[in-house]
Amino acid sequence: MRSIRTSVAARRGRPGVLVAAGIVAALSLTATACGSGDDSASDKPAAGTSRGAGEDEARIPGDLADRLKEHGIDVDRWRDGGWKNWDKDKWLSDAKDFVNPVIKGLWKPERMKSAEDPDRTIAVKDASAGQGVSDPAPDPVRAEPEKTPYHRYAAPVGKVFFDSPKGSMVCSGTVVKDVNHPGRSNLVWTAGHCVHAGGSGGWYRNIAFVPSYNDLDKSEARLSNATAAEMAPYGQWWADWASTSREWISGGDETGGAGAPYDYAVLHVKPERGAKSLEETVGNALDVDFSAPSARSAGAMGAWGYPAAPPYNGLSMFKCVDRPGRLSLSPGLPTMYRIGCTMTGGSSGGGWFRVVDGRTKLVSNTSIGPSDHTWLAGPQLGAGAEALYRSMSRKYGGR
């Protein structure tokens, strides 16, 4: 989550307990209902996923190698650590430049645990002041831990790992349905700033998704000698393509910038091995709601994610539920949703859900928040987001 500092003292009322309980229950039921139907089986992660990502990967595929070479990058050096070269000439920034070859054994349990949140506290002008269409800042909603095992109560939610010039980083993400490949989706929804640095940089590297990370919510002490299966019960899923908005690529920055209302991304991921899709493996995927309902008519929204900045440590899944208000960063930019929530950086990219006709749908994702961690803001997903999603499904969904 990109942090912005705010000093607004005004507050709104929070939703009632029944509303909050309703959306939490709906997500839980949706996640469980798409499992095997056998309780004894549905509580078990997919078999054969304890090996590290890329252990069967002997070489960088030819098409990726050719694209690296086009940028003057030595393929062998890239695989052996050359990806750490963040010189400006090696920073692949254009939409067509995404390259993310699997690097054997890179995301080991300890490396995953040490990945930091991409949050940066930046002192800027109060984002709520003088815009006219921003509602008063919401009361903080204390984040609640998700029940375990995560795959039973919030199956589509996981963590997105990536490398940046500042080191290993982590965000959150959600398995979403693929309109052209029903029941066999390999698509993950997250934030644009979790895959691309915005106007001052380019694509991040070594992007991988881990559904139901730390499924049993074991403490840091109990994970001191964790196996890959304990940390990543359904394995690591490397992104073989990513798309984010043109607005984020050109206008995003460390505080969100002009790209914040367009701060969303879709990953197409591939399994470590085997033919099962991500949706089949975790047992569920969520529809995306592109209707961009107004904050007033949207009803309650719930944000899920893995906050990693203090007081959290990134090992546990949390959630917040609130009625959204409006946040305007500039009169010329689309309005964002804003809810009260105490989750910190690391929850970036995590899905926001609402119940539509009894079904839980993804309606936004965590983008920015203030330095005091009292609220979160996310983009409205309208025609531009839907076009990006459909393009990903059409071009890459069948891989």
KAMO-V203814 format. One record per residue. RES is the residue in three letters. SS is DSSP state (h for helix, s for strand, l for the rest). PHI is phi in whole degrees, 0 to 359 (NA if undefined). Layout:
[[RES	SS	PHI] [RES	SS	PHI]]
This chain:
[[MET	l	NA] [ARG	s	279] [SER	s	269] [ILE	s	228] [ARG	l	272] [THR	l	226] [SER	l	239] [VAL	l	294] [ALA	l	260] [ALA	l	294] [ARG	l	222] [ARG	l	249] [GLY	l	286] [ARG	l	266] [PRO	l	289] [GLY	l	287] [VAL	h	298] [LEU	h	296] [VAL	h	294] [ALA	h	299] [ALA	h	297] [GLY	h	297] [ILE	h	288] [VAL	h	297] [ALA	h	297] [ALA	h	297] [LEU	h	296] [SER	h	298] [LEU	h	294] [THR	h	297] [ALA	h	297] [THR	h	286] [ALA	h	296] [CYS	l	267] [GLY	l	280] [SER	l	286] [GLY	l	92] [ASP	l	253] [ASP	h	304] [SER	h	294] [ALA	h	277] [SER	h	289] [ASP	l	273] [LYS	l	249] [PRO	l	297] [ALA	l	300] [ALA	l	288] [GLY	l	72] [THR	l	239] [SER	l	273] [ARG	l	280] [GLY	l	290] [ALA	l	300] [GLY	l	81] [GLU	l	292] [ASP	l	265] [GLU	l	270] [ALA	l	269] [ARG	l	206] [ILE	l	281] [PRO	l	307] [GLY	h	302] [ASP	h	294] [LEU	h	289] [ALA	h	298] [ASP	h	296] [ARG	h	291] [LEU	h	295] [LYS	h	297] [GLU	h	301] [HIS	l	263] [GLY	l	75] [ILE	l	257] [ASP	l	288] [VAL	h	298] [ASP	h	296] [ARG	h	293] [TRP	h	302] [ARG	h	295] [ASP	l	268] [GLY	l	127] [GLY	h	293] [TRP	h	295] [LYS	h	283] [ASN	l	281] [TRP	l	253] [ASP	l	302] [LYS	h	305] [ASP	h	291] [LYS	h	258] [TRP	l	271] [LEU	l	280] [SER	l	244] [ASP	l	293] [ALA	h	304] [LYS	h	280] [ASP	h	269] [PHE	l	301] [VAL	l	221] [ASN	l	215] [PRO	l	295] [VAL	l	295] [ILE	l	248] [LYS	l	308] [GLY	l	68] [LEU	l	293] [TRP	l	271] [LYS	l	283] [PRO	h	310] [GLU	h	292] [ARG	h	292] [MET	h	296] [LYS	h	295] [SER	h	272] [ALA	l	297] [GLU	s	260] [ASP	s	284] [PRO	l	275] [ASP	l	292] [ARG	l	225] [THR	s	276] [ILE	s	241] [ALA	l	277] [VAL	l	227] [LYS	l	302] [ASP	l	311] [ALA	l	289] [SER	l	263] [ALA	l	275] [GLY	l	73] [GLN	l	267] [GLY	l	86] [VAL	l	259] [SER	l	279] [ASP	l	279] [PRO	l	304] [ALA	l	301] [PRO	l	284] [ASP	l	298] [PRO	l	298] [VAL	l	251] [ARG	l	292] [ALA	l	295] [GLU	s	251] [PRO	s	291] [GLU	l	285] [LYS	l	290] [THR	l	248] [PRO	l	289] [TYR	h	300] [HIS	h	294] [ARG	h	274] [TYR	h	258] [ALA	l	209] [ALA	l	306] [PRO	l	285] [VAL	s	268] [GLY	s	200] [LYS	s	247] [VAL	s	250] [PHE	s	255] [PHE	s	200] [ASP	s	250] [SER	s	231] [PRO	l	301] [LYS	l	264] [GLY	s	120] [SER	s	283] [MET	s	233] [VAL	s	216] [CYS	s	228] [SER	s	239] [GLY	s	204] [THR	s	221] [VAL	s	288] [VAL	s	241] [LYS	l	292] [ASP	l	251] [VAL	l	300] [ASN	l	263] [HIS	l	219] [PRO	l	301] [GLY	l	80] [ARG	l	226] [SER	l	286] [ASN	l	237] [LEU	s	255] [VAL	s	233] [TRP	s	263] [THR	s	207] [ALA	l	267] [GLY	h	300] [HIS	h	286] [CYS	h	268] [VAL	l	233] [HIS	s	217] [ALA	l	282] [GLY	l	89] [GLY	l	298] [SER	l	262] [GLY	l	206] [GLY	l	205] [TRP	s	291] [TYR	l	286] [ARG	s	234] [ASN	s	58] [ILE	s	281] [ALA	s	219] [PHE	s	248] [VAL	s	236] [PRO	s	289] [SER	l	52] [TYR	l	308] [ASN	l	49] [ASP	l	310] [LEU	l	262] [ASP	l	54] [LYS	l	287] [SER	l	289] [GLU	l	301] [ALA	l	296] [ARG	l	285] [LEU	l	260] [SER	l	300] [ASN	l	237] [ALA	l	295] [THR	l	272] [ALA	h	300] [ALA	h	293] [GLU	h	289] [MET	h	278] [ALA	l	227] [PRO	l	298] [TYR	l	249] [GLY	l	83] [GLN	l	254] [TRP	s	241] [TRP	s	278] [ALA	s	285] [ASP	s	262] [TRP	s	202] [ALA	s	219] [SER	s	225] [THR	s	225] [SER	l	288] [ARG	h	299] [GLU	h	295] [TRP	h	291] [ILE	h	300] [SER	h	268] [GLY	h	237] [GLY	l	286] [ASP	l	210] [GLU	l	295] [THR	l	256] [GLY	l	98] [GLY	h	60] [ALA	h	291] [GLY	h	274] [ALA	h	303] [PRO	h	292] [TYR	h	242] [ASP	l	275] [TYR	l	219] [ALA	s	206] [VAL	s	234] [LEU	s	254] [HIS	s	255] [VAL	s	244] [LYS	s	231] [PRO	l	286] [GLU	l	300] [ARG	l	195] [GLY	l	87] [ALA	l	249] [LYS	l	292] [SER	l	283] [LEU	h	297] [GLU	h	299] [GLU	h	294] [THR	h	288] [VAL	h	273] [GLY	l	93] [ASN	l	192] [ALA	l	206] [LEU	s	254] [ASP	s	292] [VAL	s	254] [ASP	l	267] [PHE	l	261] [SER	l	282] [ALA	l	47] [PRO	l	296] [SER	l	296] [ALA	l	302] [ARG	l	293] [SER	l	264] [ALA	l	288] [GLY	l	78] [ALA	s	290] [MET	s	235] [GLY	s	240] [ALA	s	254] [TRP	s	242] [GLY	s	177] [TYR	l	244] [PRO	l	297] [ALA	l	241] [ALA	l	279] [PRO	l	310] [PRO	l	273] [TYR	l	265] [ASN	l	235] [GLY	l	82] [LEU	l	270] [SER	l	239] [MET	l	269] [PHE	s	231] [LYS	s	210] [CYS	s	225] [VAL	s	231] [ASP	s	200] [ARG	s	272] [PRO	l	285] [GLY	s	243] [ARG	s	257] [LEU	s	230] [SER	l	247] [LEU	l	274] [SER	l	196] [PRO	l	302] [GLY	l	271] [LEU	l	248] [PRO	l	299] [THR	l	289] [MET	s	256] [TYR	s	279] [ARG	s	219] [ILE	s	230] [GLY	s	289] [CYS	l	188] [THR	l	263] [MET	l	294] [THR	l	249] [GLY	l	304] [GLY	l	107] [SER	l	279] [SER	l	310] [GLY	l	85] [GLY	l	298] [GLY	s	289] [TRP	s	253] [PHE	s	238] [ARG	s	220] [VAL	s	263] [VAL	s	237] [ASP	l	52] [GLY	l	81] [ARG	s	244] [THR	s	277] [LYS	s	230] [LEU	s	282] [VAL	s	240] [SER	s	192] [ASN	s	212] [THR	l	293] [SER	l	239] [ILE	s	231] [GLY	s	197] [PRO	s	277] [SER	l	291] [ASP	l	268] [HIS	l	54] [THR	l	253] [TRP	s	209] [LEU	s	232] [ALA	s	230] [GLY	s	218] [PRO	l	285] [GLN	l	280] [LEU	l	261] [GLY	l	245] [ALA	h	298] [GLY	h	295] [ALA	h	294] [GLU	h	294] [ALA	h	297] [LEU	h	298] [TYR	h	298] [ARG	h	293] [SER	h	296] [MET	h	299] [SER	h	297] [ARG	h	290] [LYS	h	276] [TYR	h	236] [GLY	l	300] [GLY	l	274] [ARG	l	294]]
